[in-house]
Amino acid sequence: MSTLPRCLMLLALALFSFQALAQEQEAVLPDSLGKWYKPQNKRQVWLHTMFAMRRELQALQEYADEGDLSGVKKWSDKLIKHYRRIPEMVPEWQDELELETATGLETAVANADLARVKSLSRDLARSCKGCHRDFRVLAALRYRTPVFNDVMVSENGQQIKFLEFKHELIRTLNRINISVQDARWENAAVALEQFQSKLGAYGDSCASCHDDKEPRERILGAATTAGLEHLKQAIQRQDQKDSGSSLGETAVNVCARCHGVHRTLTEIRQQLFGAD
């Protein structure tokens, strides 16, 4: 079996698995979770809470291994505070938590019982893994995967829906390819100019999600600019082989890289949760 059919088969199996998982879990993925993620919240509060707890649990366990009670107390206080906040943030998960374990950990720390601290910290770690096993994939797809339905691209004073504009960008790229293959060099040059203009407008829409310039630069930065200039020169020379090679490289650098980051996860999310 070639690589492409194998990849498609694996993607289909992954999508089937996600759909089965969604049917089992979607009803219990609480709506209250969403208010702790962007865009409902100004900050990714839920993620920062989870990252903090992971760090605190590690620090607690390492200090316990060293027998450093002051370090254990410092980090256990932070961990327990965050852990007890979870049911306040997501009341629907009250029964998923091991709050008695957190209380027991607090008591063990107060009694300087490091053996008990180690045991209870492992219990809390297992509790975290169990919740992640059941919910993390769906939560990441639901709240951390972008949906482009509301993103607009501005071109010549017109606002065009992102996905509609994407199809026009693809058609323009294919127009270059067709013209090159048919040795219609003037048409290829015109289509390339249109493609560059559209690509610039398309890249401007990255700011709809990204506050910094780096994501755009990684895909549409200096390497892409240089590649498009090389393609322009190859078309001017009417070099069919070099034009085709350069065009393929541009498609990989622009289309494939962006799709590799966004497309698969976005399409899986839409299959599971719709386009909201």
C-alpha positions as CSV (number, residue, x, y, z in Angstrom):
1,M,0.0,0.0,0.0
2,S,1.4,3.4,-1.0
3,T,2.0,6.1,1.6
4,L,-1.0,8.3,0.5
5,P,-3.7,5.6,0.7
6,R,-2.2,4.5,4.1
7,C,-2.4,8.1,5.4
8,L,-6.0,8.5,4.2
9,M,-6.9,5.2,5.8
10,L,-5.4,6.2,9.1
11,L,-7.1,9.6,9.0
12,A,-10.5,7.8,8.3
13,L,-9.9,5.5,11.3
14,A,-9.0,8.5,13.5
15,L,-12.1,10.3,12.4
16,F,-14.3,7.2,13.1
17,S,-12.7,6.9,16.5
18,F,-13.3,10.6,17.3
19,Q,-16.9,10.3,16.2
20,A,-17.4,7.2,18.4
21,L,-15.8,9.1,21.3
22,A,-17.9,12.1,20.7
23,Q,-21.1,10.0,20.7
24,E,-20.1,8.6,24.1
25,Q,-18.7,11.8,25.7
26,E,-20.3,14.8,24.1
27,A,-23.3,14.9,26.4
28,V,-20.9,15.1,29.4
29,L,-18.5,17.7,28.0
30,P,-19.8,20.5,30.2
31,D,-20.8,23.8,28.6
32,S,-19.3,25.7,31.6
33,L,-15.9,24.6,30.4
34,G,-16.1,27.0,27.5
35,K,-16.1,30.1,29.5
36,W,-12.6,29.4,30.6
37,Y,-11.2,29.4,27.1
38,K,-10.8,32.1,24.5
39,P,-12.8,33.7,22.9
40,Q,-15.4,33.6,25.8
41,N,-12.6,34.5,28.2
42,K,-9.8,37.1,27.6
43,R,-7.2,34.5,28.8
44,Q,-6.8,30.7,28.5
45,V,-7.7,30.4,32.2
46,W,-8.4,26.6,32.0
47,L,-5.1,25.8,30.3
48,H,-3.1,28.0,32.6
49,T,-4.7,26.3,35.6
50,M,-3.8,22.8,34.2
51,F,-0.3,23.9,33.4
52,A,0.1,25.3,36.9
53,M,-1.2,22.1,38.5
54,R,1.2,19.9,36.5
55,R,4.1,22.1,37.5
56,E,3.0,22.1,41.2
57,L,2.5,18.3,41.3
58,Q,6.0,17.8,39.9
59,A,7.5,20.2,42.4
60,L,5.7,18.6,45.3
61,Q,6.9,15.1,44.3
62,E,10.5,16.2,43.8
63,Y,10.6,18.0,47.1
64,A,9.0,15.0,48.8
65,D,11.7,12.8,47.3
66,E,14.4,15.2,48.7
67,G,12.7,15.3,52.1
68,D,12.3,19.1,51.9
69,L,9.2,19.8,53.9
70,S,9.2,23.5,53.3
71,G,9.2,23.0,49.6
72,V,6.5,20.3,49.9
73,K,4.3,22.7,51.9
74,K,4.8,25.6,49.5
75,W,3.9,23.6,46.4
76,S,1.2,21.5,47.9
77,D,-0.6,24.7,49.0
78,K,-0.6,25.9,45.4
79,L,-1.7,22.5,44.1
80,I,-4.5,22.0,46.5
81,K,-5.8,25.6,45.9
82,H,-6.0,25.0,42.2
83,Y,-7.4,21.5,42.5
84,R,-10.3,22.8,44.7
85,R,-11.0,25.5,42.3
86,I,-11.9,23.0,39.5
87,P,-15.4,22.3,40.7
88,E,-16.0,26.0,41.1
89,M,-15.0,26.5,37.5
90,V,-16.8,23.5,36.2
91,P,-19.5,22.4,38.6
92,E,-20.5,19.5,36.4
93,W,-17.2,17.8,37.2
94,Q,-17.7,17.8,41.0
95,D,-18.0,14.0,41.1
96,E,-14.9,13.5,38.8
97,L,-12.6,15.0,41.4
98,E,-10.8,13.3,44.4
99,L,-11.4,16.1,46.8
100,E,-11.0,13.8,49.8
101,T,-7.5,12.9,48.4
102,A,-6.7,16.6,48.3
103,T,-7.8,17.0,51.9
104,G,-5.8,14.0,52.9
105,L,-2.7,15.4,51.2
106,E,-3.2,18.7,53.1
107,T,-3.3,16.7,56.4
108,A,-0.2,14.6,55.5
109,V,1.7,17.8,54.8
110,A,0.7,19.3,58.1
111,N,1.8,16.1,59.9
112,A,5.1,16.0,57.9
113,D,4.2,12.5,56.8
114,L,6.2,12.5,53.6
115,A,5.5,8.8,52.8
116,R,1.8,9.6,52.9
117,V,2.4,12.8,50.8
118,K,4.1,10.7,48.1
119,S,1.3,8.2,48.1
120,L,-1.5,10.8,47.9
121,S,0.3,12.8,45.2
122,R,0.4,9.7,43.0
123,D,-3.3,9.2,43.6
124,L,-4.0,12.8,42.5
125,A,-1.8,12.2,39.4
126,R,-3.9,9.2,38.5
127,S,-7.0,11.2,39.0
128,C,-5.7,13.8,36.5
129,K,-4.8,11.1,34.0
130,G,-8.2,9.6,34.2
131,C,-9.9,12.9,33.5
132,H,-7.5,13.6,30.6
133,R,-8.2,10.2,29.1
134,D,-11.9,10.9,29.0
135,F,-12.1,14.6,28.1
136,R,-8.8,16.1,26.9
137,V,-9.0,15.2,23.2
138,L,-12.6,16.4,22.9
139,A,-11.9,19.6,24.9
140,A,-8.9,20.4,22.8
141,L,-10.9,19.9,19.6
142,R,-13.9,21.8,20.9
143,Y,-12.2,24.8,22.4
144,R,-8.6,25.0,21.0
145,T,-9.2,24.3,17.3
146,P,-10.1,27.3,15.1
147,V,-13.2,27.6,13.0
148,F,-12.8,29.9,10.1
149,N,-16.5,30.6,9.3
150,D,-16.4,34.1,10.8
151,V,-13.0,35.1,9.4
152,M,-13.1,37.6,6.5
153,V,-10.5,38.4,3.9
154,S,-10.2,42.0,2.6
155,E,-9.5,42.3,-1.1
156,N,-9.8,45.5,-3.0
157,G,-12.2,47.0,-0.5
158,Q,-14.4,43.9,-0.4
159,Q,-14.9,41.5,2.5
160,I,-14.9,37.9,1.4
161,K,-15.5,34.8,3.6
162,F,-12.2,33.0,4.4
163,L,-13.2,29.7,3.0
164,E,-14.6,31.1,-0.2
165,F,-11.4,33.1,-0.7
166,K,-9.3,30.0,-0.1
167,H,-11.0,28.2,-3.0
168,E,-10.3,31.2,-5.2
169,L,-6.7,31.2,-4.2
170,I,-6.5,27.5,-5.1
171,R,-8.1,28.1,-8.5
172,T,-5.5,30.9,-9.1
173,L,-2.7,28.6,-8.2
174,N,-4.0,25.9,-10.5
175,R,-4.4,28.5,-13.3
176,I,-0.7,29.1,-13.1
177,N,0.0,25.4,-13.3
178,I,-2.3,24.9,-16.3
179,S,-0.8,27.8,-18.1
180,V,2.7,26.6,-17.5
181,Q,1.9,23.1,-18.7
182,D,0.3,24.5,-21.9
183,A,3.1,27.0,-22.4
184,R,0.8,30.0,-22.2
185,W,3.4,32.1,-20.6
186,E,1.6,35.4,-20.6
187,N,-1.4,33.8,-18.9
188,A,0.9,32.2,-16.3
189,A,2.5,35.6,-15.5
190,V,-0.9,37.3,-15.1
191,A,-2.1,34.4,-12.9
192,L,1.1,34.5,-10.7
193,E,0.6,38.3,-10.2
194,Q,-3.0,37.6,-9.1
195,F,-1.9,34.8,-6.8
196,Q,0.7,37.0,-5.1
197,S,-1.9,39.7,-4.5
198,K,-4.4,37.2,-3.1
199,L,-1.8,35.5,-1.0
200,G,-1.0,38.9,0.6
201,A,-4.7,39.5,1.4
202,Y,-5.1,36.0,2.7
203,G,-2.1,36.4,5.0
204,D,-3.5,39.5,6.5
205,S,-6.4,37.5,7.8
206,C,-4.0,35.6,10.1
207,A,-4.4,38.5,12.4
208,S,-8.0,37.4,13.1
209,C,-6.6,34.7,15.4
210,H,-2.9,35.5,15.9
211,D,-1.8,38.6,17.8
212,D,1.8,38.2,16.7
213,K,3.4,38.1,13.3
214,E,5.4,35.0,13.7
215,P,2.7,32.5,12.5
216,R,2.3,34.3,9.2
217,E,6.1,34.7,8.8
218,R,6.6,31.0,9.2
219,I,4.4,30.3,6.2
220,L,4.5,33.5,4.2
221,G,7.8,34.9,5.2
222,A,11.1,35.3,3.4
223,A,11.3,31.7,2.0
224,T,7.9,32.0,0.3
225,T,8.7,35.4,-1.1
226,A,12.0,34.1,-2.5
227,G,10.2,31.1,-4.0
228,L,7.6,33.2,-5.7
229,E,10.3,35.4,-7.1
230,H,12.1,32.4,-8.5
231,L,8.8,31.2,-10.0
232,K,8.4,34.6,-11.7
233,Q,11.8,34.4,-13.2
234,A,11.3,30.8,-14.4
235,I,8.0,31.9,-16.1
236,Q,9.8,34.9,-17.7
237,R,12.5,32.5,-19.1
238,Q,9.6,30.2,-20.3
239,D,11.4,27.4,-18.5
240,Q,8.7,24.7,-18.1
241,K,10.6,22.3,-15.9
242,D,11.9,25.0,-13.5
243,S,8.5,26.7,-13.4
244,G,6.8,23.4,-12.5
245,S,9.3,22.5,-9.8
246,S,9.1,26.0,-8.3
247,L,5.3,26.0,-8.4
248,G,5.3,22.6,-6.6
249,E,7.6,24.0,-3.9
250,T,5.4,27.0,-3.4
251,A,2.3,24.8,-3.0
252,V,4.1,22.8,-0.3
253,N,5.5,25.9,1.5
254,V,2.2,27.7,1.5
255,C,-0.8,25.3,1.2
256,A,0.6,22.1,2.7
257,R,2.2,23.8,5.7
258,C,-0.9,25.8,6.6
259,H,-3.1,22.7,6.1
260,G,-0.8,20.7,8.3
261,V,-1.3,23.1,11.1
262,H,-5.0,23.8,10.8
263,R,-7.0,21.8,8.2
264,T,-7.2,18.3,9.6
265,L,-8.0,19.3,13.2
266,T,-10.6,21.9,12.0
267,E,-12.4,19.4,9.8
268,I,-12.5,16.8,12.6
269,R,-13.9,19.4,14.9
270,Q,-16.6,20.3,12.4
271,Q,-17.5,16.7,12.0
272,L,-17.9,16.3,15.8
273,F,-19.3,19.6,16.9
274,G,-20.6,21.4,13.8
275,A,-19.4,24.7,12.5
276,D,-20.3,26.9,15.5
